[in-house]
């Protein structure tokens, strides 16, 4: 973990120096709180002796300085510390997105993967702000406060140091051990809950129509109840640890009163310093009252980072052979395909799509058509055999998501640098006449099924493609809409190799060849006369 954090800090210019500054500022803020209590105690005790007012002037200025300094240092520490934390999160998030773009994690459950990319990545921020900064700064304050009190009364300072070690290190460590299992498990449980919530949102109407909604709700509520029990366990341990820390603070105060009282009676300690010895431990123990929470946060953060590390260390997808320029084609030679970590879907797949050729890939649902498409696109590597593919692949997904934004921004998903003219041209080629600035509802609710499909097609056409893959382009469309859509598709893709995954016989008839997949894992090819 330390090496991982150092690597992230090195990736941010000046982050290590700013992190050190944040530690210093946090120590200054906590130290000001302790000093404020000590100086206030001395001021009150000294004032009770009715000295000349000028004797109190320095202490009064100190009280004001430490009071103002505490707030100012804390504010500055928040600015510097959170800036470093957010920049580190940004670096890790960019690395995670980069890993997703070149690894085989597309087959992972989406809800859990989303939790890893969003929530688990943000756990790095907790390590910086809620663990490293308070622990390092409090360590400086404990050593400094003990050293200063040692000049007044070494015995009382020794007791204070021991109780500080017990409350600041031993108790949080024990609490971390007691809740480590549930703290680690809660990270994965939160991912399962997100995955279940996503699935429930997607298939809710189908569950309701088939009277399966109650069971689905019970399943997700069971996961939620499991997470609640895990959080309750952690909270119970924190409460127990807080009680132990209060007891340690009480021991420090009683010991200071006893030892200091005897020193005053013996004449080795001025009476005005007794209040300093007694009250300073209260402020010092407040510095590490959140250490138990920090220890538990560290456990959860380490578990979260380990999940992110799985994304970063996932097997990279092989790039395959790229055939640029004229004569671009795609070819699978005796390839075995399947999702990494899963079962083999198809074996001995030999498939070629030549320039300008239309090839239909057909077969029953679940036989591996989309898996072959994902292999061709480079999203997953072939398990065996070789794959040669075009350099730039355009993919028209069956369930392409339409975002609640303008028409132009939806099209620019295919090419973020596309100009308005490029977008308008892509829309024309897709056979869709819509204003570029028209706002579209969530999931394309303000468009018809045919318009949604054409808008997704415009994303494919807005950039140059060497190969176009269509996944069930006419699914859920009426006959006339499907016919008109495919006429525009064939015209727009006239010079490209096109692979079509379909069950539509009319689409098959328009293709040059039909590759039929079966459960026997032996594809067959049929030419269309």
N, C-alpha and C positions, 0 to 999 in steps of 0.2 A: 504493500500500500504506500509506504514512504517513497519507494522508487517511482511508483506510478504518479504520485503527486509532484515529485520533483520534475518528472518529465513534462507534466502539464504546465508547471510554473515556468520551466525553461522555454516553453513554446510561446509564452506571452512576454513581450519585451518589457523589461523592468519590473516584472511581477514579484521576483524574489525580494528586491529592495523595498517595494511597496508593502509586501507582506510583513517584512521586518518592521517597517514603520507602523503598520497596523498593530503588531504585537506591542510595540513601545507605547502607542497611544492607548491601547486597552489596559496595559499595566499602569499608565499614568492615571487613567480614569479610576481603576480599582484602588490604586495607591492613594489617590485623592480622597476616596471615601474613607479609607482606614485612617489617613492623616486627619481628616476632618473630625472624626470621632475622637482621636487622641488629643488633638489641639483643643477641641471644645471641652473635653473633660478637664484638661489642665487649666483652661481659662475659667471655668466655673469654680474649680477648687481654689485657684489662686484668688479669684474675686471674693471668695468667702473670707479671705484673710484681710480684706480691706486695705490693699496696698495703694500707693499713689496710682492714679489712673494711667499715667504714662507707662507704668510697668506692664499694663495689660494691652498696650497699643499694638505691639508686634503680634501677639496672639490673636487679637481681633482682626488684624489684617490677614493673618494666616487663615482664619476661619472663612473669611470672605473669599480669599484666593483659592482655597481648596474647594469651596462650594461652587464657585464659578468654573474652576478648572475641571472639576469632575464632569460637569455637563458638556463643556467645550471639548474635552478630550474624548468623551464617549461619542459625541456627534462626529468628530473628525475620524475616529476609529471606524464608525459605521460607514462613512463615505469611502474611506480607503479600503477597508476590508471587503465590503460588498462589491466594490469595483473589481478587485482582484478575483473574488469568487465568481462574479458574473462572466469575467473574461475567461477564466478557466473552464467554466461551464460551456461557453461558446466554442472553445477549442475542442472540448470533448464531444460536443454535439456535432461539430463539423466532421470530426473523425468518424463518428458513428454513422452519419449520413453517407460519408464516403465508403465506409465498409458495407453498408446496405446496398450501395450501387454496384458493388463488385463481388458480392458473396452470394452464397446459396440460401440465404435466410428467407427467401420469398415463400418457402413452404411452411414457415412457422405460423402458428395461430396469430391472427392479426391483433387481437386485443392485447395479448401478452406482449407482443412485439412493440405495440404502441406504448405500453407502460414502460418497457425498457428504454425506448428512445426519449420519452418525455420525463416520467417521474424518476426512473433510476438514474438517468444522466444528471438530473438536478441534485441528486444526493451528494455530488461532489461539492456543491455549494454549502451543504450542511457540514461537511468535514472541515471546510475552511472557517466558516462563520461560527458554528456551534460547537466545534470540537477543538481544532488547533488553536485558534485565537484565545478563547477563554482559558484553556489549560496552560498554554505557554505564558500568558500574561499573569495568571494567578500564581504560577510557580515563582516568577520574579517577585511578586508582591509578598508572598509568604517568606521567602528568604530575606527580603529587605526589611519587612516588619519585625521578624524575629531578631535580626541583627541589631536593629535600633533599640528594641525593648531589652535586648541583652545588655546594653550599656547601663540600663537602670537597675535591672534585677535578673541576673543570668538564670536563676532557678525558675522564675516565672516564665521567662522566654523559652526555656527548654520544654516546660509543660505545654506551652502554646504550640511549639513546633511539633511535638508528638501528637497532640490532638488534631493539628492541621493535617498531618500526614494520614492519621486515621480517618478523618472526615473527608479529606480531599483525594485520597488515593485508595486506601483499604476498603472503605464503604462503597465507593463507586465500582471498584473492581469486583467485589462480592455481588453487588446488584447486577452487574453485567453478566456474571457467570450464572446467576439465578434465572435471568430472563433471556439468555443468549439463544436458546432453542426457539422460543416463540418469536423473538425479535427477528431472527433469520427467516423463520417460516412466514411471518407476516408480509415480507416483501413479495414472496412468490404467491401468497394468497391474494394480495392486492392485484397482481397480474391476472390471476384466474378470475377474480371478480370483474375486472375490466373486460376480459375476454367474454365472459358470460353475459355481461350487460350489452356488449356490442352484438352478439348473436341474437339476444332477445329482441333488440331493437330492429334487427334486420328481418327476422322471421316471425315477428309478433302477430301480424295478420293471419299467417298460415297456421300458427299454433292455435289462435282463437277459432279459426274455421274448423279445425280438427279436434276441438275440445281438449287440446293438450297444453293449454296455457297455465293451468293450475300446477301441473307437474313441473313445467319449466320455471315458474315462479318459485316453487318450493326448492328447486335445485339451486337457484341463484341466492335465495334467502339463506339456504344452508351455508353457502360460502360466505355470505355477509356475516352470519352468526359466528362462523369460525374465526373470521377476522376480528369481530368484536371481542370474542373471548381472548384472543391473542393480545389485543390492545389492553384489555382489562388486566391481564396478567402482568404486562409491563407496567401499568399504572400502579398496581398493588405493590410491586417491588420498589417502584420509585417512592411511594408513600412510606414504606418500611425504611428505606434508606434515608429519607428526609428526617424521620424520627431519630435515627441513629446519629445523623449529623447534628441535630438539635441537642441531643444528649452530650455529644462531644464538645459542642460550644458551651454547654452548661458546665461541664467538667473544667474547661479552660477558665471560665469566669470564677467558679468556686475556688479552684486552685490558685488563681491570681489573687483573690481576696484573702485567702488563708496565708499564702506565702508573703504577699505584700503587707498584710496586717502585721505579721510577726516582724518583718523588716522595719516597719514604721515603729513598732514597739521597741525594737532593739536600737533604733536611732540610725540605722544604715540606709533608710529610704525616707525622703522628704514626704510629709503627709499629702502634699498636693499631687504627687506622682502616683498615689495609690489608685485614684480614679482612672488614670491613664492605663495602668496595668489591668484594671478590672473591665473597663469598657472597650478597649481596643480589640480584645478577642471577639466581641460581638460583631464588630464591623469586618474583621478579618474572615470569620467563618461565613459571612454573607457572600464573600467573593467566590467561594466554590460550592454554594448551595445548589447550583445547577449541574454539578459534575456528574451526578448519577444519570441525569437526562442526557448529558453529553456522552457518557459511556454507552448507554443504550442506543443513542443516535449513531455512534460509531459502529456498533454491531450491525444495525440496519443498513448503514451506508456501505459498509464493506460487502454485505450481501448484495446490495444493489449494484455496486461497482463490479462485482464478480459476474453479475448478469450482463452488464454492459460489456465486460471483457469478452464474454462469449460471442457477442456481436463483432467486436473488433478482431477477434482471433478466428472467426469463421473462415472456412475454406474458400479462397478466392475462386471465382469462376474463370475457367480458361477462356482466352479470347478466341481460340480457333483460328482458322485461316481466313483472311479477308481478301476478297477478290475485287479490287476497285476498278472503276472505269468500264470500258466496253466489255461485253460478254459476262457481266455479273450474273451469278447464279447461286443456288443453294444446293448442297448435296450432303446427305447422310449416307455413310458407307458402313454397312453391317454394324449399326449403332445399337447399343442397349441404353434405354432411357428410363428414368425414374427419379423421384425426389430424393435428395441426399438424406441418408438415415432411414429411408423407407424401403418398401418392396420394389422390385423391378416391375415396370409397367409394360414395356414392350421390348422384345429382343430382335436382333437381326433385321433392323430397319434399314432398308436401302431406298433412298428417295432423292430424286433430282428435280429441281425446278429451273428450267432454262430461261434466258432472257425472253420476255414477251409471252411466256407460257403461263397458262392458267391450270392449276392442279387443285382438285378437290380432295380433301382428307375427310373420310367418312367412317362411321362405325357407331356402335351403341354407346350410350353415355357411360363414362367411367373407364373407357377402354384405353385412353391415353392420348387423345388428340391434342388437348391443350398442353400436356406434358411434352409432346414432341415440339409444339410451337415454342414453348419456353426454352427448350434445348436449342432450337435454331436461333432464337433471339439472344442466347448467351446468358439467360437468367440462371440456368442450372447447367452443369457440365454433363456430358454423356458419361454413363457408367462404363461403357466400353465402345470401341469403334472410333470413327473419326467424323467430324462435322466441319464442313466448309460452308461459310455463309457470307451473305452480302455485308458490306460495311455498315450501312445505315438501314435499319429495319423499321418500317412503319407497322404498328399493330392496332387494329380496330377491335377492341374488346367487346364482348357481348354485353357486359355490364359497365361500360365506360361511365365514370362518374361525371355528372354535370354540376358545376359549382354555382353557388348563388352569387353571381357577379355578372359582368357584361358579356356580351357575345364575343367581343374581341379578346378579352382576357381568357375566356374558355378556350378559344382557338390557340392562343399563344402558349398554352401548355405544351403544344407540339413543338414550339420554337419561341423561346422567350425573347429573342431578338427580332422577331418578325415585325415589319412595319405595318401601318394600316393598309397600304396597298397589297402587301403580301397576304394579310388576313382576308381582305375583300376578294382577292383572286382565289384563295382556298375555298371560301364560301361559295363562289360561283361554280368552281369545279365540283364541289359537293352537291350542287343543285339547291342551295339554301339562300333565300333572299331575306336577310334580316339586317336591321341597322346595327352597326358595330357597337353603339353605345346602349343598346337595349339591355335592360337588366333582366336576368333570368332567375326564376325562383329556385329554392332549394331542391336538389335532385332533378332539376329540369322540369319542375311542376307546371311551368307556364308554357311548355312546349308539348307538341304531340309526340307520339312514339317515333314517327318517321323523322321529325325535326331533330329530336335528340340524337338519333343515329347519324343523321347527316352532319350535325355539329361535331360529333366525335370523329367522323370521317374527315372533316375539314382540318382537325388537329393533325391527322396523318399526312394530309396533302400540303400543309403550310410549309413544310421543309422538304428538301430533296431526299428521296428514299431510293435505296437500291433493291429493296424487297418489300412487298406489302403482304401482311398476314391478316386475314379477315376471320374473326371467330364468330360464327353464327350471325352473319350480318342481317339476315332477314327474320330472325327469331322474334316472335310476338308482333309481327307486322302483318297487316292484311295483304291480300294478293296484289292489288293495284299499287299500294305503297311500296311493297317489296320489289315489284317489277321495275318501278320507276327508279328506286334507289340503286338497284344493281346495274341498270342501264348507265347511270351516272358513274358508278364505281368502275365499270369496265372501260368507259371512255377516259376517265381520269388516270387509270392505271394501264393504259394501252401499251406502253413501252416497258413496263416493269414485269419481273417475275411475280406472280401472285399465287399464294397458297391460301385456300379457302377451307375452313372447317365448317361443315354444314350438314344438315339433314334435309335440306330443300332440294327436291329433284330438279326443279327448274334451274337452280344454281349449278347443280352437277352437269346438267345438259349443256350449259354454256361454257364448261371447262374443257380443256384438251384431254386431260386424263383424270381418272378417279382412283385414289389409293384407298383401299378398304382395310380397316383395322378390325381385328377380331380378338376374342379372348384367348385364342391359341398363340397369340404373340407373333403371328406370321402375317405381315401385311401383303395384300395382293393388289396388283395394278391393272386397271382397265382403261383402254383408250376409247375416247368418245368419237364416233364417226360422224 
